[in-house]
Structure formats: structure tokens, C-alpha cells
Amino acid sequence: MFHLIRRGRENLRLLTKQSFAIKTDATGRKFVYQAADKLDKNHRGHDNADDSPGEGRMYEQDGPLCPVMEFELYLAKLNPKQSCLWQKPKAKEHFKETDEVWYCNVPVGKNTLGTLMSRISKELELSQTYTNHCIRTTAVSLLDECNFEARHIMRVSGHKSESSIRSYSRRLSE
């Protein structure tokens, strides 16, 4: 969830189909955003309403790999009997692309979700092992390289202090 700058592994298992929503902005572009906040390390429930865990948006893009279109397809193919966002895919021998449902009525476990990026890195023999948190780090670094102000990066990433994002980027550290 690069565009939404989600925390590494925290609360992934608690996400449901209702955790995210799709809206259209003032210019007519669709986007996905986190609709339901989950408690995390920096947001413990006693924060004020303006202090959300992040205001990241994943906007639609032209072409067949539009992330909003892919997200809508993913939601449409989830098992309706299971509320979890992350569901176990059907076995290959039971899967047809034309099926209405592509997933079992079984949630993916928190450890499986928590180690997803490192497993992918190893299976694809990448030059280094990436973690789920690397997605967040990369997003913050890219925003910094594009000269977004620290306060704007913090608003999107959900960080509470500028010092907590300094380690993510060169420019902020200077």
C-alpha cells in the first residue's frame, strides 16, 4: 500500500473491507483512502479527530494497471462471507478467472502478512531483502526528494514529529 504509507506490519490483520473507501475529488479523479482508523503506535485512541494516522490517497491512473481499478477488482473478488481485507486465495486447481469469488473464507494470518515483502524478496532473489516497512520508508523518501515540506509528509504518513521522519531521507536530515 505504497500510496497510503501504511505502517509496516502493524494492524494489517485487523484491516477489513470497510477499512478503505473510494471517493472522487473535486477534479473528478477517483482515489482510495483509509476510511477507518486503527490504533497504532502513534495513535492510541485519545488523539483528537484532526490527528489521523495519515491522509494518503491512491489515485486512479490511465492504463490497464490503474491501482484504483485493481483495488475495486480485488474487493469485488473477495469472499463475501469473510470481512477481513486479506483473504487466502483459492488453490490454483479450484481457481478460474471467471469465478465471482477468488478467495476462501479464511483470513491471511498476521505472521504471513508481516513477512510478505521479505518472502517476496527472497523468492525473487532480489539484491537485498525488503520488509513491509521498506514501502513506507520509500514513500516518505520520495515525498522528501520531491521537496514536500516535512509537515505535509507527516500529515500523509501519520508521523507525529519531524524527528521521526528524519531517518527516512537525506534532505530532511540536513
N, CA and C of each residue as an Amber inpcrd file, in Angstrom:
protein
   522
   0.8290000  -1.1840000   0.0000000   0.0000000   0.0000000   0.0000000
   0.8760000   1.2520000   0.0000000   1.7290000   1.3010000  -0.9710000
   2.6960000   2.3810000  -1.1190000   2.0490000   3.7630000  -1.0460000
   0.9900000   3.9730000  -1.7880000   0.3610000   5.2900000  -1.8770000
  -0.2150000   5.7530000  -0.5400000  -0.5870000   4.8300000   0.3070000
  -1.2590000   5.1760000   1.5560000  -0.3050000   5.2410000   2.7360000
   0.9510000   4.8950000   2.5150000   2.0150000   4.9510000   3.5220000
   1.5890000   4.2590000   4.8160000   1.1580000   3.0300000   4.6870000
   0.7530000   2.2270000   5.8410000   1.9790000   1.8500000   6.6610000
   1.7690000   1.6040000   7.9360000   2.8430000   1.1120000   8.7960000
   3.2460000  -0.2780000   8.3300000   4.4500000  -0.7040000   8.6530000
   4.9990000  -1.9580000   8.1780000   4.1300000  -3.1830000   8.3440000
   3.9540000  -3.6420000   9.5560000   3.1600000  -4.8500000   9.7730000
   2.0500000  -4.6300000  10.7850000   2.0820000  -3.4700000  11.4040000
   1.1510000  -3.1710000  12.4830000  -0.2940000  -3.1080000  11.9810000
  -1.1370000  -3.8800000  12.6000000  -2.5820000  -3.8810000  12.3490000
  -3.0160000  -4.3520000  10.9650000  -2.1230000  -4.8970000  10.1540000
  -2.5360000  -5.3740000   8.8290000  -3.6480000  -6.4010000   8.9360000
  -3.5270000  -7.3010000   9.8830000  -4.5060000  -8.3790000  10.0470000
  -5.8790000  -7.8440000  10.4640000  -5.9190000  -6.6530000  11.0550000
  -7.1840000  -6.0820000  11.5190000  -7.9450000  -5.3300000  10.4290000
  -7.3170000  -5.1210000   9.2790000  -7.9870000  -4.3850000   8.2130000
  -9.1490000  -5.1960000   7.6550000 -10.2480000  -4.5040000   7.3770000
 -11.4300000  -5.1480000   6.8040000 -11.7490000  -4.4980000   5.4600000
 -12.7460000  -5.0390000   4.7950000 -13.1810000  -4.4650000   3.5170000
 -13.6310000  -3.0160000   3.7050000 -14.0840000  -2.6800000   4.8960000
 -14.5630000  -1.3300000   5.1780000 -13.4550000  -0.3790000   5.6430000
 -12.2270000  -0.8760000   5.7730000 -11.1270000  -0.0310000   6.2330000
 -10.7350000   1.0300000   5.2140000 -11.0450000   0.7720000   3.9550000
 -10.7150000   1.7090000   2.8860000 -11.9750000   2.0490000   2.1120000
 -11.9770000   3.2250000   1.5290000 -13.1240000   3.6580000   0.7290000
 -12.6130000   4.3300000  -0.5360000 -13.5120000   4.4870000  -1.4770000
 -13.1810000   5.1250000  -2.7490000 -14.0590000   6.3610000  -2.8930000
 -13.4260000   7.4670000  -3.2240000 -14.1350000   8.7350000  -3.4320000
 -13.6530000   9.3650000  -4.7350000 -14.3200000  10.4290000  -5.1110000
 -13.9170000  11.2230000  -6.2670000 -13.5970000  12.6260000  -5.7720000
 -12.4400000  13.1660000  -6.1940000 -12.0570000  14.5040000  -5.7290000
 -12.7420000  15.5880000  -6.5650000 -12.4370000  16.8380000  -6.2740000
 -13.0850000  17.9770000  -6.9370000 -12.7940000  18.0370000  -8.4340000
 -11.7060000  17.3920000  -8.8640000 -11.3610000  17.3980000 -10.2910000
 -11.9600000  16.2020000 -11.0300000 -12.6660000  15.3330000 -10.2950000
 -13.2970000  14.1750000 -10.9220000 -12.4540000  12.9150000 -10.9270000
 -11.3020000  12.9350000 -10.2570000 -10.4350000  11.7500000 -10.2050000
 -10.7870000  10.8900000  -8.9970000 -10.8980000   9.5820000  -9.2250000
 -11.1840000   8.6410000  -8.1360000  -9.9130000   8.3540000  -7.3550000
 -10.0920000   8.0870000  -6.0480000  -8.9590000   7.7140000  -5.2150000
  -9.4200000   6.7990000  -4.0890000  -8.4790000   6.0020000  -3.5880000
  -8.7040000   5.1330000  -2.4320000  -8.0530000   5.8180000  -1.2390000
  -8.7140000   5.7650000  -0.0890000  -8.1570000   6.3320000   1.1330000
  -8.5460000   5.4370000   2.3060000  -7.8270000   5.5870000   3.4090000
  -8.1410000   4.8130000   4.6060000  -9.3200000   5.4730000   5.3040000
 -10.4470000   4.7670000   5.3350000 -11.6800000   5.3170000   5.9000000
 -11.7870000   5.0740000   7.3940000 -11.3110000   3.9420000   7.8500000
 -11.4160000   3.5730000   9.2650000 -10.0270000   3.5180000   9.8600000
  -9.8070000   4.2990000  10.9030000  -8.5080000   4.3180000  11.5670000
  -8.3770000   3.1480000  12.5270000  -7.1990000   2.5790000  12.5710000
  -6.8660000   1.5410000  13.5420000  -5.8720000   2.1310000  14.5320000
  -5.9410000   1.6890000  15.7520000  -4.9640000   2.1320000  16.7390000
  -3.6010000   1.6040000  16.3320000  -2.5960000   2.4560000  16.4390000
  -1.2390000   2.0240000  16.1550000  -0.2960000   2.6820000  17.1510000
   0.9840000   2.5130000  16.9280000   1.9790000   3.0090000  17.8640000
   1.8230000   4.5030000  18.1570000   1.5190000   5.2910000  17.1440000
   1.4400000   6.7380000  17.3090000   0.0350000   7.2670000  17.5400000
  -0.9670000   6.4190000  17.4420000  -2.3510000   6.8630000  17.5590000
  -3.0900000   5.8800000  18.4580000  -3.2690000   6.2510000  19.7160000
  -3.7780000   5.3110000  20.7120000  -5.2470000   5.5080000  21.0650000
  -5.9780000   6.3170000  20.3430000  -7.3970000   6.4580000  20.6160000
  -7.7560000   7.7050000  21.4040000  -6.7890000   8.3440000  22.0510000
  -7.0740000   9.5480000  22.8170000  -6.6760000  10.8010000  22.0360000
  -6.2320000  10.6180000  20.8100000  -5.8360000  11.7470000  19.9690000
  -7.0760000  12.5090000  19.5080000  -6.8690000  13.7340000  19.0540000
  -8.0240000  14.4790000  18.5560000  -8.3750000  14.0290000  17.1400000
  -9.5650000  14.3850000  16.6980000 -10.0870000  13.8980000  15.4190000
  -9.2650000  14.3700000  14.2300000  -8.5720000  15.5050000  14.3650000
  -7.7650000  16.0120000  13.2590000  -6.4390000  15.2850000  13.1270000
  -6.0980000  14.4640000  14.0930000  -4.8120000  13.7740000  14.1140000
  -5.0010000  12.3430000  13.6300000  -5.2600000  12.1830000  12.3540000
  -5.4960000  10.8530000  11.7900000  -4.1730000  10.1670000  11.5150000
  -4.1780000   8.8320000  11.3090000  -2.9370000   8.1250000  11.0550000
  -2.3770000   8.3850000   9.6640000  -2.9910000   9.1830000   8.8860000
  -2.4500000   9.5080000   7.5780000  -3.5430000   9.8940000   6.6060000
  -3.1730000  10.7460000   5.6920000  -4.1360000  11.2000000   4.7010000
  -3.7000000  10.7870000   3.3090000  -3.0040000   9.6620000   3.2040000
  -2.5500000   9.1940000   1.9080000  -3.7140000   8.8470000   1.0000000
  -3.5060000   9.0850000  -0.2710000  -4.5150000   8.7600000  -1.2720000
  -3.8500000   8.0070000  -2.4130000  -4.5340000   7.0040000  -2.8990000
  -4.0650000   6.2600000  -4.0610000  -4.9850000   6.6430000  -5.2180000
  -4.4730000   7.4530000  -6.1290000  -5.2850000   7.9770000  -7.2220000
  -5.3220000   7.0440000  -8.4220000  -6.4370000   7.1240000  -9.1610000
  -6.5540000   6.3740000 -10.4020000  -5.5360000   6.9020000 -11.4020000
  -5.1070000   6.0080000 -12.2960000  -4.1470000   6.3550000 -13.3370000
  -4.6260000   5.7500000 -14.6450000  -4.2220000   6.3520000 -15.7350000
  -4.5770000   5.8070000 -17.0380000  -3.8680000   4.4770000 -17.2530000
  -4.5050000   3.5930000 -17.9880000  -3.8830000   2.3310000 -18.3540000
  -4.4850000   1.1440000 -17.6380000  -4.0890000  -0.0410000 -18.0760000
  -4.6790000  -1.2740000 -17.5440000  -4.2510000  -1.6110000 -16.1120000
  -3.2030000  -0.9770000 -15.6150000  -2.7340000  -1.2650000 -14.2550000
  -3.1030000  -0.1510000 -13.2780000  -4.2260000   0.4960000 -13.5210000
  -4.7040000   1.5520000 -12.6340000  -4.8880000   0.9770000 -11.2290000
  -4.2340000   1.5590000 -10.2050000  -4.3400000   0.9930000  -8.8580000
  -5.7540000   1.0360000  -8.2740000  -6.5340000   2.0460000  -8.6190000
  -7.9100000   2.1200000  -8.1110000  -8.7480000   1.0200000  -8.7540000
  -8.5890000   0.8370000 -10.0530000  -9.3180000  -0.2180000 -10.7510000
  -8.9380000  -1.6000000 -10.1950000  -7.6480000  -1.8030000  -9.9330000
  -7.1870000  -3.0750000  -9.3630000  -7.7510000  -3.2770000  -7.9570000
  -7.8080000  -2.2130000  -7.1660000  -8.3660000  -2.3000000  -5.8180000
  -9.8500000  -2.6520000  -5.8730000 -10.5820000  -2.0250000  -6.7870000
 -12.0070000  -2.3300000  -6.9420000 -12.2110000  -3.7860000  -7.3550000
 -11.3710000  -4.2770000  -8.2550000 -11.4560000  -5.6790000  -8.6770000
 -11.1640000  -6.5970000  -7.4960000 -10.1190000  -6.2760000  -6.7330000
  -9.7700000  -7.0730000  -5.5560000 -10.9570000  -7.1630000  -4.6000000
 -11.5540000  -6.0220000  -4.2710000 -12.7040000  -6.0150000  -3.3590000
 -13.8640000  -6.8350000  -3.9170000 -14.0880000  -6.7430000  -5.2090000
 -15.2050000  -7.4570000  -5.8420000 -15.0160000  -8.9710000  -5.8050000
 -13.7670000  -9.4300000  -5.7790000 -13.4820000 -10.8650000  -5.8280000
 -13.2710000 -11.4910000  -4.4500000 -13.2980000 -10.6720000  -3.3870000
 -13.1500000 -11.2120000  -2.0340000 -14.3610000 -12.0580000  -1.6590000
 -14.1400000 -12.9820000  -0.7260000 -15.2170000 -13.8440000  -0.2570000
 -16.2060000 -13.0080000   0.5600000 -17.4770000 -12.9880000   0.1800000
 -18.4560000 -12.1580000   0.8850000 -18.7450000 -12.6250000   2.3150000
 -18.3760000 -13.8640000   2.6390000 -18.6140000 -14.3840000   3.9920000
 -17.5160000 -13.9760000   4.9740000 -16.4460000 -13.3720000   4.4640000
 -15.2960000 -13.0090000   5.2870000 -15.1260000 -11.4910000   5.2460000
 -15.0400000 -10.8530000   6.4270000 -14.9140000  -9.3910000   6.4670000
 -13.4680000  -8.9080000   6.3370000 -12.4970000  -9.7810000   6.5870000
 -11.0890000  -9.3800000   6.5220000 -10.7020000  -8.9380000   5.1090000
  -9.8380000  -7.9370000   5.0410000  -9.3630000  -7.4460000   3.7490000
  -8.4030000  -8.4340000   3.0980000  -7.6130000  -9.1140000   3.9140000
  -6.6190000 -10.0540000   3.3880000  -7.1510000 -11.4660000   3.5620000
  -7.4690000 -12.1120000   2.4480000  -8.0490000 -13.4530000   2.4670000
  -7.1660000 -14.4150000   1.6800000  -7.2100000 -15.6680000   2.1020000
  -6.4150000 -16.7060000   1.4390000  -6.9740000 -16.9570000   0.0350000
  -6.1070000 -16.9090000  -0.9940000  -6.5880000 -17.1790000  -2.3550000
  -6.9980000 -18.6380000  -2.5180000  -7.9230000 -18.8710000  -3.4290000
  -8.3130000 -20.2500000  -3.7430000  -7.1060000 -20.9830000  -4.3190000
  -7.0600000 -22.2870000  -4.1150000  -5.9920000 -23.1040000  -4.6930000
  -6.0820000 -23.0320000  -6.2180000  -4.9410000 -23.1140000  -6.8890000
  -4.8980000 -22.9950000  -8.3510000  -5.8560000 -23.9480000  -9.0440000
  -5.9620000 -25.1650000  -8.5200000  -6.8260000 -26.1540000  -9.1710000
  -8.3150000 -25.8340000  -9.0220000  -8.6620000 -24.9250000  -8.1100000
 -10.0580000 -24.5220000  -7.9120000 -10.3360000 -23.1040000  -8.4030000
  -9.3580000 -22.5020000  -9.0640000  -9.4790000 -21.1010000  -9.4660000
  -9.7410000 -20.9700000 -10.9630000 -10.7180000 -20.1290000 -11.2770000
 -10.9570000 -19.7210000 -12.6650000 -11.1120000 -18.2050000 -12.6480000
 -10.5060000 -17.5370000 -13.6020000 -10.5800000 -16.0770000 -13.6440000
 -12.0200000 -15.5840000 -13.7580000 -12.8850000 -16.3990000 -14.3070000
 -14.2920000 -16.0110000 -14.4720000 -15.1250000 -16.2120000 -13.2040000
 -14.5490000 -16.8370000 -12.1680000 -15.2730000 -17.0450000 -10.9070000
 -15.6590000 -15.7040000 -10.2800000 -16.8160000 -15.6820000  -9.6320000
 -17.2350000 -14.4690000  -8.9120000 -16.3550000 -14.2160000  -7.6950000
 -15.9190000 -15.2960000  -7.0340000 -15.1070000 -15.1910000  -5.8190000
 -13.7730000 -15.8900000  -6.0590000 -12.6790000 -15.1880000  -5.7640000
 -11.3410000 -15.7380000  -5.9510000 -10.6820000 -16.1460000  -4.6290000
 -11.3320000 -15.8930000  -3.5100000 -10.7020000 -16.0980000  -2.2070000
 -11.5410000 -16.9950000  -1.3140000 -10.8520000 -17.7010000  -0.4120000
 -11.5080000 -18.5900000   0.5480000 -12.0830000 -17.7670000   1.7050000
 -12.9270000 -18.3930000   2.4730000 -13.4880000 -17.7620000   3.6630000
 -12.5090000 -17.9280000   4.8270000 -11.2510000 -17.5670000   4.5770000
 -10.1730000 -17.7270000   5.5560000  -9.2790000 -16.4880000   5.4880000
  -9.0800000 -15.7990000   6.6100000  -8.1830000 -14.6390000   6.5800000
  -6.7210000 -15.0740000   6.4980000  -5.8940000 -14.2190000   5.9200000
  -4.4530000 -14.4450000   5.9190000  -3.9580000 -14.0910000   7.3170000
  -3.0690000 -14.8950000   7.8740000  -2.5810000 -14.6800000   9.2340000
  -1.6570000 -13.4850000   9.3760000  -1.5310000 -12.9900000  10.6060000
  -0.7180000 -11.7900000  10.8380000   0.7610000 -12.0280000  10.5480000
   1.2760000 -13.2360000  10.8270000   2.6850000 -13.5060000  10.5380000
   2.9430000 -13.5980000   9.0380000   2.0070000 -14.1820000   8.3090000
   2.1300000 -14.2560000   6.8530000   2.1350000 -12.8510000   6.2640000
   1.2290000 -12.0000000   6.7230000   1.1860000 -10.6140000   6.2520000
   2.4460000  -9.8530000   6.6640000   2.8950000 -10.0880000   7.8820000
   4.0390000  -9.3610000   8.4190000   5.3480000  -9.6570000   7.7280000
   5.4570000 -10.8070000   7.1030000   6.7070000 -11.1890000   6.4350000
   6.5710000 -11.2250000   4.9140000   5.4970000 -10.6860000   4.3910000
   5.2080000 -10.7760000   2.9580000   6.3290000 -10.2240000   2.0800000
   6.7700000  -9.0080000   2.3250000   7.7990000  -8.4030000   1.4730000
   9.1230000  -9.1490000   1.5650000   9.4980000  -9.5920000   2.7490000
  10.7670000 -10.3180000   2.8590000  10.6890000 -11.6620000   2.1380000
   9.5320000 -12.3190000   2.1920000   9.3700000 -13.5840000   1.4590000
   9.4340000 -13.3590000  -0.0520000   8.7730000 -12.3100000  -0.5220000
   8.8170000 -11.9920000  -1.9560000  10.2550000 -11.6910000  -2.3740000
  10.9710000 -10.9150000  -1.5720000  12.3640000 -10.5660000  -1.8740000
  13.2260000 -11.8090000  -2.0290000  13.0550000 -12.7560000  -1.1260000
  13.8540000 -13.9850000  -1.1720000  13.4570000 -14.8670000  -2.3480000
  12.1360000 -15.0260000  -2.5740000  11.6670000 -15.8740000  -3.6730000
  12.1170000 -15.3520000  -5.0300000  12.1880000 -14.0440000  -5.1820000
  12.5920000 -13.4420000  -6.4530000  14.0890000 -13.1690000  -6.5150000
  14.8070000 -13.5510000  -5.4530000  16.2570000 -13.3950000  -5.3710000
  16.6900000 -11.9550000  -5.6500000  16.0250000 -11.0180000  -4.9840000
  16.3780000  -9.6150000  -5.1340000  17.7350000  -9.3450000  -4.4960000
  18.3350000  -8.2180000  -4.8360000  19.6740000  -7.8940000  -4.3480000
  19.7240000  -7.7050000  -2.8390000  18.5970000  -7.4040000  -2.2310000
  18.5210000  -7.3080000  -0.7740000  17.1320000  -7.7500000  -0.3320000
  17.0100000  -8.0080000   0.9540000  15.7150000  -8.4080000   1.4950000
  14.9670000  -7.1590000   1.9390000  13.8030000  -6.9630000   1.3570000
  12.9600000  -5.8290000   1.7100000  11.9330000  -6.2650000   2.7460000
  11.4970000  -5.3190000   3.5560000  10.4720000  -5.5950000   4.5640000
   9.2210000  -4.7880000   4.2160000   8.1300000  -5.0770000   4.8880000
   6.9150000  -4.2870000   4.6890000   7.1830000  -2.8100000   4.9870000
   8.0220000  -2.5580000   5.9770000   8.3160000  -1.1790000   6.3640000
   9.0820000  -0.4320000   5.2740000   9.7860000  -1.1550000   4.4050000
  10.5070000  -0.5170000   3.2980000   9.5610000   0.2580000   2.3870000
   8.3340000  -0.2030000   2.2560000   7.3510000   0.5010000   1.4240000
   7.1000000   1.8880000   2.0100000   6.9220000   1.9500000   3.3060000
   6.6820000   3.2250000   4.0000000   7.9110000   4.1260000   3.8840000
   9.0910000   3.5580000   4.0950000  10.3370000   4.3070000   4.0090000
  10.5140000   4.9100000   2.6220000  10.2630000   4.1120000   1.5960000
  10.3970000   4.5850000   0.2170000   9.4240000   5.7170000  -0.0720000
   8.1920000   5.5810000   0.3740000   7.1850000   6.6210000   0.1310000
   7.5950000   7.9430000   0.7840000   8.0320000   7.8940000   2.0330000
   8.4560000   9.1120000   2.7320000   9.6710000   9.7190000   2.0360000
  10.6250000   8.8850000   1.6390000  11.8270000   9.3720000   0.9490000
  11.4830000  10.0440000  -0.3750000  10.5680000   9.4510000  -1.1320000
  10.1710000  10.0420000  -2.4160000   9.4740000  11.3850000  -2.2320000
   8.6180000  11.4780000  -1.2380000   7.9710000  12.7630000  -0.9640000
   9.0120000  13.8210000  -0.6130000  10.0100000  13.4280000   0.1640000
  11.0760000  14.3430000   0.5400000  11.8860000  14.7560000  -0.6860000
  12.2430000  13.8020000  -1.5350000  13.0190000  14.1050000  -2.7440000
  12.2490000  15.0240000  -3.6940000  10.9230000  14.9790000  -3.6320000
  10.0800000  15.8610000  -4.4600000   9.8240000  17.1950000  -3.7660000
  10.5800000  17.4460000  -2.6930000  10.5600000  18.7200000  -1.9670000
   9.2520000  19.0470000  -1.2520000   8.5380000  18.0230000  -0.8140000
   7.3870000  18.2780000   0.0460000   7.9070000  18.6800000   1.4160000
   7.2320000  19.6000000   2.0570000   7.6390000  20.0330000   3.3890000
   7.4020000  18.9090000   4.3900000   8.2230000  18.8840000   5.4320000
   8.1290000  17.8320000   6.4490000   6.7250000  17.7570000   7.0440000
   6.0970000  18.8940000   7.2980000   4.7560000  18.8820000   7.9030000
   3.7350000  18.2130000   6.9910000   3.9120000  18.3520000   5.6730000
   3.0000000  17.6940000   4.7360000   3.2660000  16.1890000   4.6900000
   4.5360000  15.8240000   4.7290000   4.8940000  14.3980000   4.7590000
   4.3250000  13.7590000   6.0200000   4.4580000  14.4470000   7.1420000
   3.9380000  13.9290000   8.4090000   2.4240000  13.7610000   8.3510000
   1.7340000  14.6650000   7.7200000   0.2700000  14.6000000   7.6240000
  -0.1560000  13.3660000   6.8380000   0.5830000  13.0570000   5.7800000
   0.2510000  11.9030000   4.9470000   0.6990000  10.6000000   5.6060000
   1.8810000  10.6120000   6.2150000   2.4400000   9.3700000   6.7640000
   1.9160000   9.0280000   8.1540000   1.3770000  10.0340000   8.8510000
   0.8850000   9.7880000  10.1950000   1.9430000   9.9420000  11.2720000
   3.1650000  10.3340000  10.9000000   4.2000000  10.5680000  11.9030000
   3.8100000  11.7700000  12.7540000   4.1730000  11.7140000  14.0300000
   3.7990000  12.7930000  14.9450000   4.8740000  13.8620000  15.0860000
   6.1200000  13.5190000  14.7880000   7.1730000  14.5220000  14.9370000
   8.1040000  14.4840000  13.7300000   8.6720000  15.6460000  13.4430000
   9.5920000  15.7560000  12.3150000  10.8230000  14.8860000  12.5300000
  11.2620000  14.7840000  13.7710000  12.4580000  13.9810000  14.0420000
  12.2480000  12.5110000  13.6780000  11.0140000  12.0450000  13.7520000
  10.7640000  10.6340000  13.4360000  10.8520000  10.3340000  11.9430000
  10.7730000  11.3590000  11.0950000  10.9120000  11.0960000   9.6550000
  12.2970000  11.4620000   9.1260000  13.1400000  12.0570000   9.9610000
  14.4880000  12.4420000   9.5180000  15.3080000  11.2410000   9.0450000
  15.1660000  10.1200000   9.7040000  15.9660000   8.9460000   9.3380000
  15.5790000   8.3780000   7.9760000  14.4250000   8.7840000   7.4500000
  13.9470000   8.2680000   6.1750000  14.5950000   8.9380000   4.9700000
  15.1250000  10.1450000   5.1530000  15.5550000  10.8720000   3.9700000
  16.7830000  11.7220000   4.2230000  17.4790000  12.0160000   3.1230000
  18.6980000  12.8130000   3.1960000  18.3890000  14.2920000   3.4150000
  17.4590000  14.8420000   2.6400000  17.1780000  16.2810000   2.6770000
  16.6970000  16.7220000   4.0570000  15.8070000  15.9360000   4.6650000
  15.2850000  16.2960000   5.9850000  16.3650000  16.2160000   7.0530000
  17.3650000  15.3700000   6.8220000  18.4320000  15.1860000   7.8080000
  19.4350000  16.3280000   7.7770000  19.4520000  17.0790000   6.6840000
  20.4440000  18.1580000   6.5370000  20.0840000  19.3750000   7.3580000
